[in-house]
Amino acid sequence: MARRHWALFVSIMCLCMAADSFIPFQSGKSQQEKLEGVDVEEVCADRPADEYFRLEADGDCREVYRCTKSGLKEIQCPSGLAFDVIKQTCDWKAKVTNCDEKEKPRKAQPILKTDEPICPEGKLSCGDGECLDKELFCNGKPDCKDESDENACSVDEDPNRAPECDPTQCALPDCFCSADGTRIPGGIEPQQVPQMITITFNGAVNVDNIDLYDDLFNGQRQNPNGCSIKGTFFVSHKYTNYSAVQDLHRRGHEISVFSLTHKDDPNYWSGGSYDDWLAEMAGSRLIVERFANITDGSIIGMRAPYLRVGGNKQFEMMADQFFVYDASITASLGRVPIWPYTLYFRMPHKCNGNAHNCPSRSHPVWEMVMNELDRRDDPTFDESLPGCHMVDSCSNVASGEQFARLLRHNFNRHYNSNRAPLGLHFHASWLKSKKEYRDELVKFIEEMLGRNDVFFVTNLQVIQWMQNPTELNSLRDFQEWKEKCDVKGQPYCSLPNACPLTTRELPGETLRLFTCMECPNNYPWILDPTGDGFSV
């Protein structure tokens, strides 16, 4: 199974690299010949600067253009790929179904900015001039006849968006924000701030990776406060061994959810309804609590598959279901990294990453923002490269030596600036693909633990520190980090039940559910998360 997952990962990586690897067009007609008779001013009128489009629909579907100050810039997808004008990215040619379309369909826009108001107070104008109540805009269902009320709903456009950070209204422990996201909680001097490092893993916990987790978190590696180092596991359901999850939790690691089905259609996530997110994430939590016997209410975090954030619907569900934090939003590589923040006020950085569907409204939820890693081999010399959010998406890291440089350079970026938590986010299959990766990570952990100001903690422990900012010299007695400090004892069961189960939702599949609990009647799935059965 590990081999299958790794093959899938490699193919996805190739695709991601391809999407970032537009190359100048160099064959066939010259650019001048191609642009003969094209009225650039007309083509670029009212067109966003970041939109790619075709000039003709009968080419090989690889060439597209973008409007720049100096005219049209022509680019081309690598061989074997085609450009998808709807998704605005290169994809495998067989997957692109809009080669006959020149541009992304234009949607009607509401009229929000005018010199003189055109609607009474409390109302806004649709694209056709109809006036509707302001609250109806960006509420998830079209109310304007031209549906324009749902077409300008980004973090910066939503008329009902969260206000900008107001430190006088936002106070710890419940609220934290700063204008650019870089401020240290509690106003502590950087030298007195512990450098927190979070190691997180996405996906199923099973025989393919349990040995890796046992090796990294062997109980012998201790933070400066005498507690063993901890990690955060975003668990997806299928193929997970719940007795292993139960033991990770017993040993003090944080268990969070990564969805129930992990559907491979990215649009399912970014366009998901409230009920989709509820079934996926609350359903996943229910399964973990039941079959890993986690009864202390500690599953309070989630990460969206493919980091496809689900906009306001996802966060409304999270607030209703008492999820404390999300860990799916990425922040572009910047000079100074960003601290986690609450979403009562507007995000302090651009909505980066997949599908750009960040929450625009106010939500009582923490965002454990994923600061992109600087993946340059020699940051003092190399030209700038886009950052990467998961360690395994740093496509230029191909050896243990390069991985070691990545870890230390990014540690220094955080440690020598504002000491925002450094997130190292992995799929276990990448760390297991080369022994040297695992060895370098262990070496890095042990080197960091030789200092007295670096702590390997869970996402929840980061939030606990931020809610009660404590200087380094008082951290030995920081109570929130003392829970499950150094766990002794044995696993709950040495021989879990290996329940062979089926479900009507996955016809033809028999799946094994490993759990110390009793076997359910059916394999738990989206309509039947308890496995007790459901009626049609």
Buried (B, 14 or more C-beta within 10 A) or exposed (E): EBEEBBEEBEEBBBBBBBBEBBEEBEEEEEBEEBBEEEEEEEBBEEBEEEBBBBBEEEBEBBBBBBBEEEEBBBBBBBEEBBBBBEBBBBBBBEEBEBBEBBBBEEEBBBBEEEEEEEBEEEBBBBBEEBBBEBEBBBBEEBBBEBBBBBBBBBBEBBBBBBEEBEEEEBEEEEBBBBEEBBBBBBEBEEEBBBBBBBBBBBBBBBEBBBEBBBEBBEEEBBBBBEBBBBBBBBBBBBBBBBBBBBBBBBBBBBBBBBBBBBBEEBEBBBBBEBEBBBBBBBBBBBBBBBBBBBEEEBBBBBBBBBBBBBBBBBBBBBBEBEBBBBBBBBBBBBEBBBBBBBBBBBBBBBBBBBBEBBBBBBBBBBBBBBBBBBBBBEBEEEEEBEBBBBBBBBBEBEEBEBBBBBBBBBBEBBBEBBBBBBBBBBBBBBBBBBEBBBEBBBEBBEBBBEEEBBBBBBBBBBBBBBBBBBBBEEBEEBEBBEEBBEEEEEBBBEEBBEBEBBBEBBEEEEBBBBBBBEBBBBBBBBEBBBBEEBEE
